[in-house]
Amino acid sequence: MRRWAALLVALTAVLLWVAIRQSGAASSTLGERTGFFTVRGEQAPDLVGAAISQLRLLAVGGDGQAQTIPFQIDQRDAAGYYALPQQPLVGDRSRLSRKWATVGATGDKLGEKDEIAFRPADAGDQATSLAAFPGAAKVTELQLADRRGRRGWVYLASYAANPPPPASRVDVRYDPVADAAISDYYAARLRPGRADITLSGLQLRIGDGAEILDRIKVRLYIDPVVGSAEEYNEDNYKSALAGFKAGPVRAIRIAEHNLHLGPMIDVRLQTITTFAREHMTMAARLYVPVTAGPLVHKIYLRVGPDLTSANAGVQFYPSRQTPVTIDGRMDAAERALSVNEPTWMAWTGHRATVFYLGRVVPPNHLPTTLYYLDDARANVGPDQEPGAWGQAMYEFDLRSLKKGFINYFYSIVLYPGAYHAGQEEAARETAAPALQVSARELEAEQ
């Protein structure tokens, strides 16, 4: 009897072991996600200090074998600023408010603040042992989970020598001379040699290939208590390009800008523009030198795209699912547009949909409205093409703004095909992915 009991216990243990092994080799369900994600070095503590040149990011396929996936490590200095391989190509170096670290100055070691960028869609299944990573000296498993319960796994591995070849796919390419970024979704351009604040051209490479963007406009309007009202535009800033970092997953372009408003009054702006396969994001840090409220009747900042006449017939969605049609003439429906605190806007046409998402980051909150103009005869320069075609801008009321810094983000997210209800949530997830990360060092057997 004891023998049968012992056999039963042994059989139960074997079955339990098999179940644990099977449950430990879960399959990835993140394949539909768009956009990229970053993990900080401190989230993979076992590999902090490892040689970056000897690191690879891998995913496990259905056959249980690991393959390298595209990734890049973007280093940050002790203050948290990106280390850049290029010094300014255009603009006056003296206009830079800080000395940006170069990649060489930070060395070839993974730091706690460094960012590991990759696409969640490349995540694979869960590995069962180190056998999937031949030659690796150390492997850290990074489990990713999104708000919908989808999961996936990537593995950061260090090699003492002869790491496997990097993945060959490049999602976006940046040309610093042309100041342009190109992916299979778009070609985004700034005017070369000018260190501009933001885009002056956007061609769809999905859909019908149309050139859709006149420029992103940045317009500051000030009506002071004493003196006459003035509007300042994106061409009024004096700018310098601090540098860029280009990799297979994203390209980062950093510039600084200064707007002189009068004696001792300079508005400083730092922009970090990130280009990825399906989207691009600009993070702007704006320093306002005075508390404007008591000094002005009105002060506002407008930021947003002015389209080209090629967009006649395109549908504009103003942070809601009832669109208006762009035709270069303001009709009754367009004049009646009134949207407070818009969270998104979209254009659908040319067999593609383009989202524009903008926000001011807490602790600041600025009252925000939609400013929309569809008038081919309007005098709204400077621009490339006279007039406004479906020009849609976030208007921020700055009267409540205190002296100091505000942080503003905008993202452009592209999809093939027409807009469908709820797509804005997917656009938000692409522009600002919210994934939970758990890390552990992989052992020889799990």
C-alpha positions in Angstrom: 0.0 0.0 0.0 2.8 2.3 0.9 4.4 1.5 -2.4 1.3 2.6 -4.4 1.0 5.7 -2.2 4.7 6.6 -3.0 4.0 6.0 -6.8 0.9 8.2 -6.6 2.9 11.0 -4.9 5.7 10.7 -7.5 3.2 10.8 -10.4 1.5 13.8 -8.9 4.9 15.5 -8.6 5.7 14.8 -12.2 2.3 16.1 -13.4 2.7 19.2 -11.3 6.2 19.7 -12.7 4.9 19.4 -16.3 2.1 21.9 -15.5 4.6 24.4 -14.0 6.8 24.0 -17.1 3.9 24.5 -19.4 2.5 27.5 -17.5 6.0 29.0 -17.5 6.2 28.9 -21.3 3.2 31.2 -22.0 2.7 32.7 -25.4 2.9 36.3 -26.4 -0.3 38.2 -27.1 1.2 41.7 -27.8 1.6 41.2 -31.6 -1.1 43.7 -32.5 0.4 46.7 -30.6 1.9 49.6 -32.5 4.6 52.0 -31.3 7.7 51.5 -29.2 8.3 51.2 -25.5 11.3 52.0 -23.3 12.7 50.2 -20.3 15.2 52.0 -18.0 18.5 50.3 -17.1 17.4 50.3 -13.5 14.5 48.0 -14.4 17.1 45.3 -15.4 19.4 45.8 -12.4 21.3 42.6 -13.0 22.8 44.0 -16.2 23.5 47.6 -15.0 27.2 48.1 -15.7 27.3 45.6 -18.6 29.1 46.6 -21.8 26.4 48.0 -24.1 28.3 46.6 -27.2 27.9 43.1 -25.8 24.1 43.4 -25.1 21.4 42.0 -27.3 17.6 42.0 -27.0 15.9 38.7 -28.0 12.5 37.2 -28.2 11.5 33.5 -28.2 9.5 32.1 -31.1 7.1 29.2 -31.2 10.0 26.8 -31.7 11.4 27.8 -28.3 14.5 29.4 -29.9 15.5 33.0 -29.3 16.2 35.5 -32.1 17.5 39.0 -31.8 15.0 41.8 -32.3 15.6 45.5 -33.2 16.4 47.6 -30.1 18.6 50.5 -29.1 20.1 51.8 -25.9 19.9 55.6 -25.6 22.2 56.8 -22.9 21.4 59.5 -20.4 23.9 61.5 -18.3 23.8 61.9 -14.5 21.2 64.7 -14.8 18.9 62.6 -17.0 19.6 64.3 -20.3 20.2 62.3 -23.5 23.9 61.8 -24.4 24.2 62.7 -28.1 26.7 61.5 -30.7 26.4 64.7 -32.7 27.2 68.3 -31.7 25.2 71.1 -33.3 25.1 71.0 -37.1 23.3 74.3 -37.5 22.7 77.3 -35.3 24.8 79.2 -32.8 26.3 77.0 -30.1 26.1 79.9 -27.6 22.3 79.7 -27.8 22.4 76.3 -26.1 21.4 76.6 -22.4 23.5 73.6 -21.4 26.4 71.5 -22.5 24.9 68.3 -23.8 26.9 65.2 -23.0 28.3 63.2 -25.8 28.0 59.4 -26.1 31.7 59.0 -25.6 31.6 60.8 -22.3 29.2 58.3 -20.8 31.2 55.2 -21.7 30.0 51.8 -23.0 28.3 50.7 -19.7 24.6 50.3 -19.2 23.5 53.0 -16.7 20.4 53.1 -14.5 19.0 56.1 -16.4 19.7 54.7 -19.9 16.7 53.8 -22.0 16.3 50.5 -23.8 13.9 51.1 -26.7 12.0 48.3 -28.7 8.7 47.5 -30.2 6.3 45.5 -27.9 4.9 43.8 -31.0 8.3 42.1 -31.3 7.9 40.5 -27.9 7.8 36.7 -27.9 6.9 33.7 -25.8 8.3 33.0 -22.4 11.5 31.0 -22.3 11.8 27.9 -20.1 15.6 27.9 -19.6 18.9 29.5 -20.6 19.2 26.8 -23.3 17.3 29.2 -25.6 20.2 31.7 -25.4 23.4 29.8 -26.2 26.6 31.7 -25.4 24.9 34.2 -23.1 26.7 35.0 -19.9 23.6 36.6 -18.2 20.0 36.9 -19.3 17.3 39.1 -17.7 13.6 38.4 -18.6 11.4 41.4 -19.0 7.7 40.5 -18.9 5.4 43.1 -20.4 1.6 43.5 -19.7 -0.8 46.1 -21.0 -4.1 47.3 -19.7 -6.0 44.8 -21.8 -4.2 41.8 -20.2 -2.0 41.1 -23.2 1.4 39.8 -22.3 4.8 39.3 -24.0 8.4 38.6 -23.1 11.7 40.0 -24.2 15.2 39.0 -23.0 18.1 41.3 -22.4 21.3 39.2 -22.7 24.9 40.0 -22.1 27.7 38.1 -23.8 31.4 37.8 -22.8 32.3 37.5 -26.5 30.8 37.0 -29.9 27.2 38.2 -29.3 24.8 37.2 -32.1 24.4 39.6 -35.0 22.0 42.5 -34.3 18.5 42.3 -36.0 18.7 43.9 -39.5 15.3 45.7 -39.5 15.3 49.5 -39.3 11.9 51.1 -38.5 12.8 54.7 -39.1 15.7 56.5 -40.7 16.9 60.1 -39.9 18.9 62.2 -42.3 20.5 65.0 -40.3 21.6 67.0 -43.3 18.0 67.1 -44.8 16.6 67.2 -41.2 14.1 64.5 -42.3 12.8 61.2 -40.9 11.5 58.4 -43.1 9.6 55.2 -42.3 7.3 53.0 -44.3 4.4 55.1 -42.9 5.6 58.7 -43.6 8.3 61.1 -44.6 8.5 64.0 -42.1 10.6 67.0 -42.9 11.9 70.2 -41.2 13.6 72.9 -43.2 17.2 72.0 -43.5 19.8 74.2 -42.0 17.4 76.1 -39.8 17.0 74.0 -36.5 13.2 74.7 -36.7 10.9 74.0 -33.8 8.8 71.5 -35.6 7.6 70.0 -39.0 7.3 71.8 -42.2 6.2 68.8 -44.3 4.6 65.4 -44.0 4.1 63.0 -46.8 2.0 59.9 -46.3 3.8 56.7 -47.4 0.7 54.7 -46.5 -2.5 55.5 -48.4 -2.0 57.4 -51.6 1.3 59.0 -50.8 -0.1 62.6 -50.5 1.8 65.5 -49.2 -0.6 66.6 -46.4 1.1 69.1 -44.2 1.9 72.8 -44.8 3.6 73.1 -41.4 3.0 72.8 -37.7 2.3 76.3 -36.5 3.4 77.7 -33.1 1.7 81.1 -32.6 2.0 83.2 -29.4 -0.4 86.2 -29.1 0.1 88.9 -26.5 -2.2 91.9 -26.0 -0.5 93.9 -23.2 -2.1 96.4 -20.8 0.4 98.9 -22.1 1.4 98.9 -25.8 0.0 97.2 -28.9 -0.9 93.5 -29.5 1.7 91.3 -31.1 1.7 87.8 -32.6 4.9 85.8 -32.6 5.3 82.8 -34.9 7.7 79.8 -35.1 10.0 81.8 -37.5 10.7 84.4 -34.8 12.7 82.1 -32.6 16.5 81.9 -32.8 17.4 78.2 -32.7 20.3 75.8 -32.5 20.3 72.0 -33.0 21.9 70.3 -29.9 22.2 67.0 -31.7 20.5 63.8 -32.7 20.5 60.1 -31.9 19.3 57.7 -34.6 18.7 53.9 -34.1 16.7 51.2 -35.6 13.6 51.8 -33.4 13.5 55.6 -33.0 15.4 58.8 -33.9 15.7 61.6 -31.3 16.3 65.2 -32.4 17.0 67.8 -29.8 17.0 71.6 -30.3 16.8 74.8 -28.3 15.0 78.0 -29.2 14.9 81.5 -27.8 12.2 84.2 -28.4 13.2 87.7 -27.4 10.2 89.7 -26.3 11.9 92.8 -24.9 14.5 93.9 -22.4 15.3 91.0 -20.0 12.3 89.0 -21.3 13.3 85.9 -23.2 11.0 82.9 -23.7 13.2 79.7 -23.8 12.0 76.5 -25.5 13.7 73.1 -25.5 12.3 70.5 -28.0 12.9 66.8 -28.1 11.3 65.2 -31.2 11.2 61.4 -31.4 10.4 59.7 -34.7 9.2 56.1 -34.8 7.6 53.9 -37.4 3.9 54.8 -37.0 4.2 58.1 -35.1 6.3 61.0 -33.9 6.2 63.0 -30.7 7.5 66.4 -29.7 8.2 67.1 -26.0 8.6 70.8 -25.4 9.8 72.4 -22.2 8.9 76.1 -22.2 10.3 78.6 -19.8 8.2 81.7 -19.2 10.2 84.5 -17.6 7.3 86.5 -16.0 3.8 85.9 -14.6 1.8 87.4 -17.4 -1.7 87.7 -15.9 -1.5 91.2 -14.4 0.4 92.6 -17.5 -1.9 91.6 -20.3 -5.5 91.8 -21.5 -5.1 88.5 -23.4 -2.3 86.0 -24.0 -2.6 82.6 -25.7 -0.5 80.0 -27.4 -1.8 78.1 -30.5 -0.1 74.9 -31.6 -1.3 72.6 -34.4 -1.2 71.5 -38.1 -2.1 73.6 -41.1 -2.7 71.2 -44.0 -2.2 71.6 -47.8 -4.9 72.1 -50.4 -4.3 68.4 -51.4 -6.7 67.7 -48.4 -9.8 69.0 -50.1 -12.5 66.5 -49.3 -10.7 65.1 -46.2 -12.9 64.6 -43.1 -11.8 66.4 -39.9 -12.8 64.8 -36.5 -12.7 67.5 -33.8 -12.2 65.3 -30.7 -15.6 63.7 -31.4 -17.0 61.4 -33.9 -19.0 63.9 -36.0 -16.7 65.2 -38.7 -16.7 68.3 -41.0 -15.4 68.3 -44.5 -12.3 70.3 -45.6 -12.9 72.5 -48.7 -11.1 75.8 -48.0 -14.3 77.5 -47.0 -15.8 77.9 -43.5 -19.3 76.6 -43.6 -21.9 76.8 -40.9 -20.9 73.5 -39.3 -17.3 74.6 -39.2 -18.0 78.0 -37.7 -20.1 76.3 -35.0 -17.3 74.1 -33.9 -16.7 74.7 -30.2 -14.6 72.1 -28.2 -13.3 72.8 -24.7 -10.4 70.7 -23.5 -10.0 68.7 -26.7 -8.0 65.5 -26.2 -7.6 64.5 -29.8 -8.3 65.5 -33.4 -8.0 63.4 -36.6 -8.1 63.7 -40.3 -9.2 60.8 -42.5 -8.7 60.8 -46.3 -6.0 59.7 -48.8 -6.8 56.1 -47.6 -5.2 57.0 -44.2 -6.0 58.5 -40.9 -3.8 61.0 -39.0 -4.3 61.7 -35.3 -2.9 64.8 -33.5 -2.8 64.5 -29.8 -1.6 67.4 -27.5 -1.5 68.0 -23.8 0.1 70.1 -21.1 1.7 67.9 -18.4 0.7 68.3 -14.8 1.1 70.1 -12.4 0.3 72.8 -14.9 -3.2 73.0 -16.4 -4.0 75.6 -19.0 -7.6 76.2 -20.2 -7.6 74.8 -23.7 -10.0 75.1 -26.6 -10.0 74.0 -30.3 -9.1 76.7 -32.8 -10.2 75.6 -36.3 -9.9 77.4 -39.6 -10.7 76.2 -43.1 -10.3 79.2 -45.3 -8.0 79.2 -48.4 -8.1 83.0 -48.5 -7.2 83.7 -44.9 -4.0 85.6 -44.1 -2.4 83.3 -41.5 1.2 83.3 -42.6 4.0 82.6 -42.5 3.4 79.3 -44.2 4.4 77.4 -47.3 1.0 77.6 -49.0 -1.2 80.7 -48.5 -4.4 80.3 -46.5 -5.6 77.6 -44.2 -6.9 74.2 -45.2 -8.3 72.3 -42.2 -6.0 74.1 -39.8 -6.6 72.8 -36.3 -4.8 74.0 -33.3 -4.9 73.7 -29.5 -5.3 77.2 -28.0 -3.9 77.5 -24.5 -4.9 80.4 -22.4 -1.7 81.6 -20.6 -3.2 84.2 -18.3 -3.1 81.8 -15.3 0.5 80.8 -16.1 3.0 81.5 -13.4 6.6 82.4 -14.0 8.5 79.1 -14.6 8.4 76.0 -16.8 5.6 74.2 -18.6 5.8 70.9 -20.4 3.8 70.3 -23.6 3.6 67.2 -25.7 2.1 66.6 -29.1 2.0 63.4 -31.1 1.1 62.5 -34.6 0.0 58.9 -35.1 -0.8 57.4 -38.5 -3.0 54.5 -39.5 -3.8 53.0 -43.0 -7.5 53.3 -43.9 -10.4 55.3 -42.6 -11.1 56.4 -39.0 -13.3 54.2 -36.9 -14.9 54.9 -33.5 -12.6 54.1 -30.6 -9.4 54.4 -32.7 -8.4 57.4 -30.7 -7.7 55.2 -27.7 -5.3 53.0 -29.8 -3.6 56.2 -30.9 -3.1 57.3 -27.3 -1.6 53.9 -26.5 0.8 54.2 -29.5 1.9 57.7 -28.5 2.2 57.0 -24.8 2.3 53.2 -24.1 1.3 52.1 -20.6 2.9 48.7 -20.0 3.8 47.1 -16.7 7.2 45.6 -16.6 8.5 42.9 -14.3 12.1 41.6 -14.5 14.0 38.6 -13.2 17.3 37.0 -13.9 16.8 33.8 -15.9 18.2 30.7 -14.4 19.5 27.6 -16.1 16.2 25.8 -15.3 12.9 27.3 -14.2 
